[in-house]
């Protein structure tokens, strides 16, 4: 089972858009995929429901973590546990997260699955300052823990010009993170669902191919 976590310590960079489209692409490729919505607002849940994604394959909760036993422990009043049924032989889990790097580090601590972390980054001033800084600390922590099951990729998102792309690449290079940047990128789209947008669908496909997921 492969887990794809979409996380960035800044709102508005496209986490839900990317996680939604990855889940839809995999579903349309006829693989067994479950989507987990850990973000406030439950936008992933709403988008996937609109695309006739099976409600049984969407888990929605507030901030939480996934244990290596396949259990999500959401923070909240009831503290209930939601179990991922391993008998279904899932091939992929796609996780949409909130704007906190702590969510990512919590997910990684208790997880021994093969994990791919996608970090969307855009060319805004504050995004270029905060995302590389916070993710540098995450990578240092992973190296100290010798976590070999985790692969991190920076995805240049909402890119409309070479100048915007250069800003993103330079900001990551300044933190020695340029080796983690995907060549595949996502341009700005008015239609944000890959099933209705052939260009976006192709971009999502290239991302997954470069990550060697498909």
ABEGO torsion letter per residue (X at the ends): XBBBBBBBABBGAGAAAAAAAAAAAAAAAGBBBBBBBABBGGAAAAAAAAAGBBAAABBBBBBBBBBAAGBBBBBEAAGBBBBBBAAAGBABBBBBBBABAAAAAAAAAABABBBBBBBBBBABAAAAAAAAAAAAAAAAAAAAAGBAABBBBBBBBGBABAAAAAAAAAAAAAAGAAAABBABBBBBBABABAAABAAAAAAAAAAAAAAGAX
